[in-house]
Amino acid sequence: MSQTFPVTGSVELAVVERSGFVESRHAGAAIVLAPDGSVVEKLGDTSALVLPRSSLKPVQALACLTAGAELDGERLGLATASHSGTDRHVAVVRDILTTAGVGEDDLGCPEAWPTDPASRAEMVRELQSPARIRMNCSGKHAAMLAATVANGWDAASYLDINHPLQMHIREIIERLTGEKLTTSAIDGCGAPVYPMTLFGLARAIHRIGTSSTTSPFALHRNAAALVQTVREHPWTIAGPGQPDTVVAERLGVFAKGGAEGVMVMVAPNGTTVALKILDGSGRAASVVGLRLLERAGALSASDVAEASSGLSLSVSGGGTPVGAIRPAF
């Protein structure tokens, strides 16, 4: 059975400090690539396999786009997103579905409440129920359906590992990571997800994040459009107050977090970070990624500090801040 790196392959990435006492520690691995793709820094075992989870969504969205899905602007942003289920997000997902000629019942993701507190409260007041379109991965699933319909493939089985769409996605993943995929797993939303090295994940996101809209290759033009869309419409990638949206709004950093403590980031100059927090907690992932970009010279310390103030890093005691979650380096 394949597995991720052990504790011995990790280093301390973040600590939780309460009243001057280090209460908890988060260990993991991380890699930083320069704008030219060379390795700037490695922490822990970056050659071991990880499941990228939702950090793979930019690659999946790009594959759907190259397969013929009609995605642009905010629709492309939602295809890449782990959105918080607001009415604004849902409206764009519905637009993707309507354009493709399919409905909410065709989505293969599970029913869910919005992760946005205000949206969930409103649904409860209106006696609504969890819905597939509110699930944070519904944009990705809508894009997969759009690509499936565009090719005349069977829509009912679009999540099957051997479906033509999933085979195409796998080909794009291998092309961008430079790695052969040998095993697969099922993500929380029901879609296939593939173990890959942290270095391979970083390489894929770096290639997407440094692509040009004037590239002679359609794959790279589409990749550049994807990143540009998220930077122009940061709300699409996550939602109000969510870390990926915050760092895109404040720093122009293209970021995509994934479950179980995975994070990828691309700074405006192309410097790229990929990290995995071993215990699966994502609470420190964004600030660790930002600090690594700062150490690489891609972001200023003052800008990182300002953006970090918008993340949920405070530790409270009796309703008063008494500490913080912070990088360990």
N, C-alpha and C positions, 0 to 999 in steps of 0.2 A: 504494500500500500504506500503510495506517495504521500509525503507530508512536508510541512514547512520546516524551517530551520529550528533547531532546539535552543534552549536557553544559552547554551555554551556558544552559539553562533550569533548572539545578540550583544548589544552594548546599551548602556543607559542613555535614553533619549530625553526623558522628561521626569520631573519630580512634582509632587503635590506638597506644597508647604503650608502649614497651619501654625500661626503664631510663632514663626521662626523655627518650627519643628518639621523636618521632612517626614511626612506621614506615609507617603506611597511613592513608588518608583515605577516608571514605564520603560521597559527595555524593548529593543527592536533592532532593525537594520535599515540603512538608508544609503542612497547613492545620489551623487550630484554630477550632472554632465554640463560641460561648458557649451557655449553657443555653437561651437563647431562639432559637438558630439563627443569630445574626448572626456575621460573621467577626471573630475576635479577632486572628488572626495568619496571615500567608501567607509561606512560605519557598519560593522557586523558582516554577516555572510550574505552578500548580495548575489551570489551565484546559486543559492538554494531556491527551491520553488515556493511561490506564494500564489494564492488565489486572489486575483485583482479585484474581484467583486465589481462594484459600480464604477471603480476607476477605469474599467474597460469600456465604459459607455461611449467615450469619444471615438474609439476604434469601431465599435458596433454601429454607431450612427454614421460614420464615414462609409462603412461597408454598405449600409442601406442606401445611402446616397448614390454610391457608385453602381448599385444594383438597379437604380432607376426610380427610387422613391422621390416624389415631388416635395422637397424640403428646402426651404430658404428662410432667411430672417428668423423670426421668433419660432417658427416651426422647427427649424434646424436646432435652435437652442433647446427646445423641449425634447427633441430626439436624443439629446446628449445628457439630459438632466436627471437628477434625483430630486424632483420638485416637491414642494411642500403642500400641494393639493389645494391651492387657493382657487377661487372662481376664475381668476385671470389665467392661471395655468391650465385649468380644465377647458376653458374656451379654446385655447390653442390646440390642445390635444384633440378636441372634438373636430376642429377644422381639418386636422390631418386625416382623421377617420372619414369625415364627410367627403373630402377630396378624393380619397381612395375608394369610396363607395362601400365602406363597411361601417359597422356600428360598435357601440360599447360592449355588446355581448360577445363580439368576436375577439376581444382582448383576452389574452391567455394569462394575464397576471391576476393575483388574488384580489378579492375585495379588501378595502382598507379605509380607515378614517384619514383625513388630512393630518399631516404632522404640524401644520400651522395651527396654533392654538385658537386664534380668532375664527378661522374657517371651521374648525371642528365644533367650537361652541355654537356657531350659527346653525350648523347642521343639526346639532342636538336640540336646539330651541325649536327648529322647524320639524322635528321628529323624523328626520331623514336617517337612512341606514348607510353603512359602509358601502363603497362602490369601487369597481375596478378602475374607473377613470380617475379616482382620487388617489390611487396607489402611486407611490413616488416613482415607479418605473413605467407608468402608463405611456409616457411619451416615447420611450424606447420601443415598447410593444406596438404602439401605433405606427412608428416608423417601419418596424419589421413587417407589419401587415401591409403598409403602403408599398414596400418593395416587393412583397409577395404578389400582390394584385397586379403590379406593373408588369410582372413577368408571366402572369397567368398560372402561377403555381398554386397548389392547394393551400387555402388559408386556414383550414381547420387543424393542420398538422405543422404550422410554421415553427413551432418550438422543438420539433423532433430533431435529434442530433444529426440525422441523415437527410433532413429536408434540404432542397437546393439552396435556400437562403442561408441556412446555418453552415452549409459547406462553403458558401461564398464568404461568409463572415470569417470562418476559420482560415481561409486562404489569405484574407486581408490581414488578419492577426499575425500569421506566420510571416507575411511579407514585411510588415512593419517592425515586428520584434526581432526578426532574423533567427527565430527559433522554430524547431519542429514541435508541434503539439502532439503529445503521445497519450494523454489522458484527458478526461473531462469530468465536470461535476455539474450539479444543478444549482443555480443561484437562487436567492430568496424569492425572486419573482417568477421562477419557473423556467427561465432561459438557460441555455448552456453557458458555462463559464469554464475557463481552461487554466490549469496551473502553468506558470511561467516563471522565469527568474525575475528578480527585482530589476536586474540590469536590462533584461529584455523588455519589461514594462516601461522602464525609463526611456529606452531607445525608441519604442513605439510612440510614446507621448512627445518625445523630443522631435521626432520626424513630423508629427502633426503640428506641433507648436511652432516650428521654424519654417513651415511651408510658405510658399509665396503665391499670391493670386495671379501672378504673371508666369508661373511655371509652365513649361511646355507639356507637363504631364497632368492629366485631368485629376488623378488621385490627389496630387499635391495642391492643385487649385481648390479642390473641394475641401481639403483639410484646412487650408488657409481661411476659406469662407466660414468654416465651422468655428474656428478660434475667434475670428473677427466678430462673428455674430454674438458669441458669449461676452466678449468685451464690450460690445455696443449695447447689449441687453442682459446685464448681469442677473436680473431677476429670474431669467428663464432657467439658469443652471441649478438653482436651489429655491430661494425664496427670501422674504424679508427677514433680516437678521441672521440668516444661515451663513456659516463660514465661507463656503465657496462663493457666494454672492458678495459678501463683505470684502474679500480680498480682491475680487475682480473690480468692484466699484472703486475701492480706495487706492489700489496699486496697479490695476491693469494686469494682474496675475491670473492666468488661466489655471483654475484649480478644479480637480474632481476627486472628491473623497469617495471611499468605498467602505462597505461594512467591514468589521473586524480590524479596524485600525489601519486601513490602507489609504494613502494619499499620493496624488501626483500633482505637480505644479510646474508651470512654465512662466518665467518672468518675461517682461516685454523684450529683453535683449536675447531671449532664447535659452538662457540657463534653465536647466530642468532638474527637478527633484522627484524621486520616487522613494517612498518609505513604507514600512510595515511595522506597526507596534504589536509586539508578540502576544500580549494578553488580550488583544481584540478591542481595546478601548480606543475610540476615536477622539476623545476629549482633548488630547494634546497634539493631535496630528497636524492641524493647521499651523499652530505656532512653531512647532518643530520644523516644518517645511519652510516657513518664512525665515526662521533663523538660519537655516542652511543656505537659503538664497542670499541672505545678508552676508554670511561668511564667505560666499563665493564672489561677493562684490556686485551682485545683480540688483540689490536693494540697499537703501541707506538704513542705518540704525534708527533714525528718527521716523522714517516712513513705516518701518516694521513696528515700531512702538505705537505709532498712531493707529495703524490697522489692527494691531493686537488688542487695542482698547475696545474694539467692536466685537471681539470674540468673547465667549462665555468662559473666562479663565479665573474668575474670582472665587475664592473659598470663603464662605461666610461662617460666622459664629454668632448666634443670637440675633441674626438679621443684619449684622455688620460685617464688612469685609475684614478678614483677619489673615488672609494669605492668598496664594495664587498657584495656578498650574503654570509651570515655566519650563523652558528647555533646560536640560542638565549640562549644557556646554555653552 
